[in-house]
Amino acid sequence: MIDPTGRPWLLDGHHSALITLRLVQLAGLASYSVSVIVEKDFTSQSWPEFYQHLEKEKMIYLPPEIRNSKMPLQQKLKFLANDLFDLNKKDDFMRSLLGTAFKEIDISGKDLVRYIEFYLAEIIIKDVSL
């Protein structure tokens, strides 16, 4: 998606991209490239419209204390990653593995399936050292 300022957002497929980034880093490679498809362009729309779309389509996850807070929208958006490298720091590798596995075996459904990876990752991280 393209946000209201014209900046691209990697939403669907970011778990695969993060796993690829991690493997590239582990292999010591300097760079790599990926192809993307822009599914929606919000350059002619407002930030609230953009954010509402992201929430409606379950494309972002903000912890409930942030999502339900009275803070201004632009402040909420600051909790999201700035780019793929920032996402790699903020997101969890285990979540990326689980998200990719769910996609590969075609698990689908409502909020539970979309967000269960967050909860599974927390549980696994507590019990498993990677």
N, C-alpha and C positions, 0 to 999 in steps of 0.2 A: 504494500500500500504506500501511497504517497501522502504525507501529512499536509496540513494547510500551508506550511512554509515551503513545500516542494521537496522535503527530505524523505528518502525511502525508509520504510520500516520492514524488517524481516520478522514476520509473525508466524506464518505457517511454514514449518520446515526448519525452524531455528534449532530444534534439538539435533537434527542431522548435521546442520552446519556447525554446531558446537562440538559434536563428536569429531567431525572432520578437522576442525581447528585444533582440537586437543591432539589428534593423531599427527597433524602437520607439525605441531610444536614438539611432540615427542620424537619425531623423526628428524628434527633439526632443520626442516625446510624453511626457506626464507619467505616464500609466498605461495599462494594458490589462487585460483579463480573459480567462481561458480556462476551459473546462469540463474536468473530469476524471472518470474512472471509478475508483472504489476496487475493485480486484480482490481484495484479500485484507486482512483485518484481524488484526493480530497483538497486539492489546491484551491478550488473555488468554494470551499465550505469552511465553516468555523471550527475552532478547537472543540467546543462542546459537541458539535455534530460528529466530529471525528471520534472523540472519546466515547460518546453514546454508542456509536457503531461498534467500537472495540469491545465494550462491555456487553452489548446485546449479543454479539456473535461469540462471546467467551474467548476472545483472542488475547486478552491480557489477564494477568493475575496480580492483584494488589491485596495484601493482607487486609482482613476486615477492618482493623483499626484505622487503616488509611482510607480504604474504599468508602467506609461509612462516616468518615470524619467530615467536619464542616470546612476543612481547609480548601482554598481555591484550587480550581482544576489544574492550573499550571504548576502548582506546588505538588499535587498528586503525581503529575506526569514526571516530575523529577526523580521519583522513586523507580522509574523504569530505566533500563539501560540506554546509554547514549549511542552505542554502536556494538558490533559483534564482539569486540575485544572486551568492552565493559560488561556485556552480557556474560561472557565467559568467566569474568571475575564474580559477578553477582549470582548467576544461575549455578545450579549444582550439577556436577557431572553425572551423578546417579539419576537425577531427574531427566537429564537428556537421554541417558541410556533407556530408561523406562518409557519416555515419550516416544522414542524411535521404535522401540519394541512394540508398543501398543499400535503404532501406525503400521508397522510391517505385518503384524498378524491381524490387522483390520478390526481392532476393538473399537466400537463406536457407541455413542449414547449421549446422555445429557451431562450435566455438571459433574456427576460422580466420576465418570470415565475421564472427562477432560482434566479434572483436578486431582484425581486419586494419585497421580504420580508425585505430587507434592508431599502427600502424607506417607506414601510408601518410601520415598527417598529419605524422609526424616527418620522413619523407623529403621530402615536398613543401615543408614549411616551410624546410628547409635550402636548397632550390633556388629557391624562389619567394618574392618579397616581396609581401605583400598590404597 
